[in-house]
Structure formats: C-alpha cells, structure tokens
C-alpha cells in the first residue's frame, strides 16, 4: 500500500502552481488512455483555438462603427468601405459581422466542448475499468487493511468528479487562460500604458489565490476522506443488515453514521465558504481594475491620444480578460477537489499487488502430482508467526483433514496453497515446481473451493454455477448441479436455472447455497479441492445432502478439509492437528485416537457435548 492510502499527506499543494506535480502525476498515469483518443483531442483543441481567435475579433465591428460612423476622429479620412458601399450598408455589414463572428465562435465552442467531453468521458471510463480490474487483483493483505466503502468511493465518486470537472472546470479554464493571454497581447498593442494599469491588480490577485487555494485544497482532501469513511460505514452496516437488526444495533450505527455525516457536511461547507470568499475577492479586484482603466482611458480619449473605438475595444477586452480571473477563482476549488480525487485514484492504481505473476511465470501443467510444503513460515504484517517451519507431503488423490483450535493456521495453510498469500520463508511445490513459478490464474483454475460461508452473486443460478468455469455449456452446468444434489430444488425455483438470486444468495437456505457452491466447484473439474468448514451451521437433513455432494465432488481429488466437527474427518487419509502454526499431531483417525493426544481429547470432548445436547433435547421434548 502506498503511504497516501494509509494516512493523509502532511504537505498539501498551496496553489494551482504548487498542485501542478499532482496534476502531472495524474496525467502521466492516465496517458496510455489519453493517447488512444488523441485524434479527438487534437480536433477539439483546434476548435478551441478557433473559438479564441473569434472571441478576439468580436469587438472589432463595434470599433469600426464607433470610429467611422458614430464618432469619427476629427481630421481622419473616411474608411474606404464607406466610400464604396455607403454608410447604411457598411453599418449593416458591421452588424452582420457581429452575428457571424459570434455564431462561428459558438459553433467552435460547441465542437470543442463536445469533443473534449467525449474524449474525457472515454478516458475516465477506461480508467474506471482499469481501476476495478486492478483492485480485483490486489492481494488480500491490501483488502484487509482498506475499507471497501472507501474503494467504492474511489471507483465511483472520485472518477465521476474527474469526469465532471473535465467539462465544467478544466476545459473552460484552458479556454479562458488562452483567451486572457491573447487579449493581454492585443491590449498591450493598443496602448501599453493603459494595459499595464489594467494588469496592476494581478499581483494582488495572485496573492489571494496563493493564500486561499492552499486551504481549499486541504479541505477538498479532507472532504474526500470523510466521504470515503461515510461510504465504508454504510457499506459495512448494509452488508451485515441481518446481524444489525438481530442485535438491535440500528440506533447505535445511525449515531455513528450521523456523526461522520456531520463531519462531511462541515468540510463541505468550509470548502464552499472558502471558494465563495475567493470569488468575491476577485470581483472586488476586477471592479478596481475596471475603474482605473475607465478613468485613465477616458482621459486619453479626451486628450486625443486614443480613439473612442479603441477605448471600447479595450474595455470589452478588459471585461473578457477579467472573466478568466473570476472563473479561475471559481474553478480553483473544483480543480483542487478534482486533483484530490485524481490522486486518490492514482494511489490505488500505483499500489503494486503483493501477489502477482513473477517474470517468466508459465501456465501450470495439470496438477495431478504430490504437493510439498517445504520449511514454510508465514506471518502477517503484525509480525505474529502463523505457520512455523511447516513440512508436509500430500500424495495425489489424498484426503487430508486440518483440525485444531481456531487461529492455529489451518485457513492460512490453504490460503498459501491458492497463493492468496506467499510464504514468508520456504516454498510449496506442485507437480515438482514451486507454485510461484506458475501463472496465478492457471494455478487457481485447478483448485476448487467450497467455503463455510459460500458467497453467491445477484445473478441467475445458471451464471453462479458457470462462474466456476468460463465457457461452460448448459449440459455441463446441469451435470454439475446434479452432482451437487442441487438440480431438483433449482427446478422448483420460479424460473429454474434462470432464477435471479438475492444479494449473496439471501433468497436461498444455507443448504441450498452450499449445494450451488459445490456445483460451482464441480464444474471446474479441478484435481485439487479445498473444503473450509463446508457443513458448519447446517441442520441434519441439509448436512446429509451436502455431505453426499461433497463426497462426489472430491472423488479422486487431492482434498484439503478444514473442519471443527471431528465426525466429518474420520474417513480422511491423513489428519493434521494444527496448533500455534505447527503440526503437533498427524495420522489417521484410528492412529490419533489410539495415541490419546490432543486430537483424541478434542474428539471425546465433542462426543460428550453432543451426548449432553441430545439428552437436553430429549428432556425438553418430554416436558412439552
């Protein structure tokens, strides 16, 4: 994880100029997507230049009318056009020129805006897709440290803000800045003294921008962080709504959400206040500059040093030149927020997955041979060892059971097998090679998995099963469902295999969800199967159905079974009792029971608990 993912950066850009490195970083990171649309961007830029040139031409017909028709300068010869076509026609042509220039400028502005909007939306749509794809491939270590709601905010809200600002701030700002440069050049050409007087307010403007834009940038970053935390709280509560309602936690979580919501509101209002203050300060400076120009320009006209038409052109330019300054104040806040959003997106894109294909990785061959764990150590970032010097050989087709107290390292062991994590020390081999030399997709594609809490998606039953194998046929899907004892209850659903499930399969019972998960694993026809407490929490009838399906699924496969209920592991070829990251006992059920160690003690304890529970149920039934 990059440092900015964990905490807010201590140094904030102070101005748009100081924020330039952040903007450059964003553009550099998005350049591959931008380059694909360079033809559209180039065409839009030409339209933008056309708009600027036409904007510079707009006041000149007015100058012609004033200087040659309304108030000609004494002693100046009439314009040749007046001699050829007459005053009325020249006046009409000048008026039509205003309409034509404005119309062409509007057309150029339309094509420029639409072109840049199209290119920007295309680029950011691709960025969002890349971001989603990248997040999917980041390691579990990243996801355990990052709130899912914050990631969702980056993929949706932050990208949407970039899309919006591209059209509503970045493009207008570019147009206005280039227009400002052109108009300042023409004003200097018309009367450099008057132009310098108009530009005298610029240092004050830059000072205000420097002082306030830094605070706007800081507030924008905090606001995006607050929004990410808000999304995380909402996602967490909605994802566990059953537990929330069962424990009557609605009021508690509402208070937490309300507190975070209030903080987000506070930052949002603060940002608006700062932006509004900057805009009003710029309005005052524009008024001062306009008053100075009007005063000195009128003196020049009265003294004969400047024509009235030149003064009108100058004032028109000045008005239009100051508009970018006013808009710059307005757009600074938007661009600050967009920069904060863009950097949040880039922070994720720049995060390098801990688990990835190594250079030179090859597709995994059929994994039908033995599996070896050689001197395997593993610890999470906390530094607490989870597995310690694990050495294990699992023959092909072996059914191996992992038992022991919670937190002993059982789930971590199979997570290493799937390369959800890599060993801190040591290595794991399949078919004679270190699994880190295989492409991850080809490795995981040969391992079927059924979890205690199997997650189904809010799509059809057919699609949920087919997720196990890309390109599965209708026949293969039905065969997998039959193997999992799921076909009959699927056909009883309203639309059979086309029935859309609720989120996480909430519309099915626990046993039904497990059997669809088994079908999803079965369709993969994997030589290795991982079962992580697959029957936990099921009633007796569902447990029997799921157990039969699991036996079919694992027939002939190398199977890793994590179990708490020791009745489910009695037929395993090898049982490992894992405690504090080490295998403290290994053997068959009979061997371990005869050994009278920890496995035997746990088995006896569970037998007593089951016997006691059965007696209590019988007594309860008699009392009824």
Residue pairs with C-beta under 8 A, 6 or more apart in sequence:
1 142
1 145
1 146
1 351
2 347
2 350
2 351
3 9
4 343
4 344
4 347
5 146
5 347
5 348
5 351
6 145
8 221
8 222
8 225
9 221
12 214
12 217
12 218
12 221
13 19
13 20
13 21
13 22
13 214
13 217
13 336
13 339
14 210
14 213
14 214
14 217
15 209
15 210
15 213
15 214
16 209
16 213
16 332
16 335
18 214
19 213
19 217
19 335
19 336
19 339
22 339
22 342
22 343
23 339
23 342
25 343
25 346
26 339
26 342
26 343
26 345
26 346
27 34
29 346
29 349
29 350
30 123
30 127
33 122
33 123
33 126
33 127
33 130
34 41
34 119
34 123
36 122
36 123
36 126
37 119
37 122
37 123
40 115
40 118
40 119
40 122
41 115
41 116
41 119
43 111
43 115
44 111
44 112
44 114
44 115
44 116
44 119
45 112
47 108
47 109
47 111
47 112
47 115
48 108
48 112
48 116
48 171
48 174
48 175
48 178
49 178
50 104
50 105
50 108
50 112
51 105
51 108
51 109
51 112
51 175
52 175
52 178
52 179
52 182
53 182
54 101
54 102
54 104
54 105
54 108
55 105
55 179
55 182
55 320
56 179
56 182
56 183
56 186
57 101
58 98
58 101
58 102
58 105
58 316
59 312
59 313
59 316
59 317
60 313
61 94
61 95
61 97
61 98
61 101
62 94
62 98
62 309
62 312
62 313
62 316
63 307
63 309
63 310
63 312
63 313
64 79
64 90
64 94
64 309
65 91
65 94
65 309
66 307
66 308
66 309
66 312
67 73
67 76
67 307
67 308
67 309
67 310
68 78
68 79
68 81
68 82
68 90
69 82
69 87
69 90
69 91
71 308
71 309
72 78
73 307
79 90
81 90
81 93
82 90
85 93
109 175
112 171
112 175
113 167
113 171
116 166
116 167
116 171
117 166
117 167
117 171
120 163
120 166
120 167
121 163
121 166
124 159
124 162
124 163
124 166
127 159
127 162
127 345
128 155
128 159
130 349
131 154
131 155
131 159
131 345
131 348
131 349
132 155
134 348
134 349
134 351
135 151
135 155
135 348
137 353
137 356
138 351
138 353
139 353
139 354
139 355
139 420
139 421
140 355
140 415
140 420
140 421
141 354
141 380
141 381
141 421
142 351
142 353
142 354
145 381
147 228
147 229
147 232
147 235
147 236
148 232
148 235
148 236
149 228
149 229
149 230
149 231
149 232
149 233
149 234
149 235
149 236
150 228
150 229
150 231
150 232
151 348
152 231
152 235
153 224
153 227
153 228
153 231
154 228
154 344
154 345
154 348
157 224
157 227
157 231
157 341
158 224
158 341
158 342
158 344
158 345
159 341
159 345
161 337
161 338
161 341
162 338
162 341
162 342
162 345
165 334
165 335
165 337
165 338
168 334
169 331
169 334
169 335
169 338
170 331
170 335
170 338
172 327
172 331
173 324
173 327
173 328
173 331
173 335
176 323
176 324
176 327
176 328
177 324
177 328
179 320
179 321
179 324
180 321
180 324
180 325
183 317
183 318
183 320
183 321
184 195
184 199
184 321
186 313
186 317
187 194
187 195
187 198
187 314
187 317
187 318
187 321
188 195
190 310
190 313
190 314
191 297
191 300
191 306
191 310
191 314
193 296
194 293
194 296
194 297
194 300
194 306
194 314
197 292
197 293
197 296
198 289
198 292
198 293
198 318
198 321
200 289
200 292
201 285
201 286
201 288
201 289
201 292
204 285
205 282
205 285
205 325
208 278
208 281
208 282
208 285
208 329
209 278
209 328
209 329
209 332
212 274
212 277
212 278
212 281
212 332
213 278
213 332
213 336
215 274
216 271
216 274
216 275
216 278
216 332
216 333
216 336
217 336
217 339
217 340
219 267
219 270
219 271
219 274
220 271
220 333
220 336
220 337
220 339
220 340
221 340
222 267
223 264
223 267
223 268
223 271
223 337
223 340
224 337
224 340
224 341
224 344
226 260
226 263
226 264
226 267
227 264
228 344
229 260
230 257
230 260
230 261
230 264
233 253
233 256
233 257
233 260
234 257
237 244
237 253
237 257
243 249
244 250
244 253
271 333
271 337
272 333
274 333
275 329
275 330
275 332
275 333
278 329
278 332
278 333
279 326
279 329
279 330
281 329
282 325
282 326
282 328
282 329
283 326
285 325
286 322
286 325
286 326
289 318
289 322
290 315
290 318
290 319
290 322
293 314
293 315
293 318
294 315
297 306
297 311
297 314
297 315
298 311
300 306
300 311
301 307
301 308
301 311
354 421
354 422
355 419
355 420
355 421
355 422
355 440
356 440
357 439
357 440
358 436
358 437
360 437
361 436
361 437
361 438
361 439
361 440
362 437
362 438
362 439
363 438
363 439
363 442
364 430
364 431
364 435
364 438
364 439
364 442
364 443
364 445
364 446
365 431
366 431
366 446
366 527
367 430
367 431
367 443
367 446
367 447
367 527
367 528
368 396
368 431
368 527
369 396
369 430
369 431
369 432
370 393
370 394
370 395
370 396
371 392
371 393
371 394
371 417
371 428
371 429
371 430
371 528
371 558
372 392
372 393
372 394
372 428
372 429
373 390
373 391
373 392
373 393
373 413
373 416
373 426
373 428
374 391
374 426
374 427
374 428
374 429
375 389
375 390
375 391
375 425
375 426
375 427
376 387
376 389
376 390
376 391
376 416
376 423
376 425
376 426
376 427
376 428
377 385
377 387
377 388
377 389
377 390
377 423
377 424
377 425
377 426
378 385
378 386
378 387
378 409
378 412
378 416
378 421
378 423
378 424
378 581
379 385
379 386
379 424
380 386
385 581
386 409
386 412
386 581
387 409
387 412
387 413
387 416
387 423
387 581
387 582
388 580
388 581
388 582
389 426
389 582
390 413
390 426
390 581
390 582
390 583
392 576
392 583
394 400
394 558
394 560
394 574
395 558
396 527
396 558
397 556
397 557
397 558
398 558
398 559
398 573
398 574
399 554
399 559
399 561
399 571
399 572
399 573
399 574
400 558
400 559
400 560
400 561
400 572
400 573
400 574
400 575
400 576
401 561
401 562
401 563
401 568
401 569
401 572
401 574
401 575
401 576
402 410
402 413
402 414
402 560
402 561
402 562
402 563
402 576
402 578
403 410
403 562
403 563
403 564
403 566
403 569
403 575
403 576
403 577
403 578
403 599
403 602
404 410
404 576
404 577
404 578
404 579
404 584
404 598
405 579
408 578
408 579
408 580
408 581
409 578
409 580
409 581
409 582
410 562
410 578
411 532
411 562
412 421
413 560
413 578
414 530
414 532
414 560
414 562
415 421
416 422
416 423
416 428
417 428
417 435
417 447
417 528
417 530
417 560
418 443
418 444
418 447
418 449
418 530
419 435
419 436
419 440
419 443
419 444
422 436
427 434
427 435
427 436
428 434
428 435
429 435
430 438
430 443
435 443
445 524
445 526
446 524
446 526
446 527
446 528
447 526
447 528
447 529
447 530
448 468
448 521
448 522
448 524
448 526
448 528
448 529
448 530
448 553
448 557
449 521
449 529
449 530
449 531
449 532
450 514
450 517
450 518
450 521
450 529
450 530
450 531
450 532
450 534
450 550
450 553
451 517
451 532
451 533
451 534
452 532
452 533
452 534
452 536
452 537
454 505
454 513
454 514
454 516
454 517
455 504
455 505
456 464
456 501
456 504
456 505
456 508
456 513
456 516
456 517
457 463
457 464
457 467
457 501
457 504
457 505
458 500
458 501
458 502
458 503
458 504
459 500
459 501
460 495
460 497
460 498
460 499
460 500
460 501
461 490
461 493
461 496
461 497
461 498
461 499
461 501
461 516
462 474
462 477
462 497
462 498
464 501
464 505
464 516
464 520
465 472
465 477
465 480
465 481
465 516
465 519
465 520
465 523
466 472
466 477
466 523
467 520
468 480
468 519
468 520
468 521
468 522
468 523
468 524
469 476
469 523
469 524
469 525
472 480
472 523
476 523
477 497
477 519
477 523
478 487
478 497
479 523
480 519
480 520
480 522
480 523
481 487
481 490
481 497
481 516
481 519
483 518
483 519
483 522
483 549
483 552
483 553
484 515
484 516
484 518
484 519
484 522
484 549
484 552
484 553
485 515
485 545
485 546
485 548
485 549
486 512
486 515
486 516
486 518
486 519
486 549
489 512
489 515
490 496
490 497
490 499
490 516
491 497
493 499
501 507
501 508
502 508
505 512
505 513
505 516
508 516
509 542
510 537
510 538
510 542
511 538
511 539
511 541
511 542
511 543
511 545
511 546
514 534
514 535
514 538
514 542
514 546
515 545
515 546
515 549
518 534
518 546
518 549
518 550
518 553
521 529
521 553
522 552
522 553
526 557
527 557
527 558
528 557
528 558
528 559
528 560
529 553
529 554
529 557
529 558
529 559
529 560
530 559
530 560
530 562
531 550
531 554
531 559
531 560
531 561
531 562
531 563
532 562
533 562
533 563
533 564
534 546
534 550
535 543
535 546
535 547
535 550
535 565
535 568
536 564
536 565
538 546
547 568
561 568
561 569
561 572
563 569
565 606
566 599
566 602
566 603
566 606
567 606
569 575
569 589
570 589
571 589
572 588
572 589
573 588
574 586
574 587
574 588
575 585
575 586
575 587
575 588
575 589
575 592
575 599
576 583
576 585
576 586
577 583
577 584
577 585
577 586
577 592
577 597
577 598
577 599
577 602
578 584
579 598
584 597
584 598
585 592
585 595
585 597
585 598
585 599
586 592
587 595
592 599
592 600
593 599
593 600
593 603
594 600
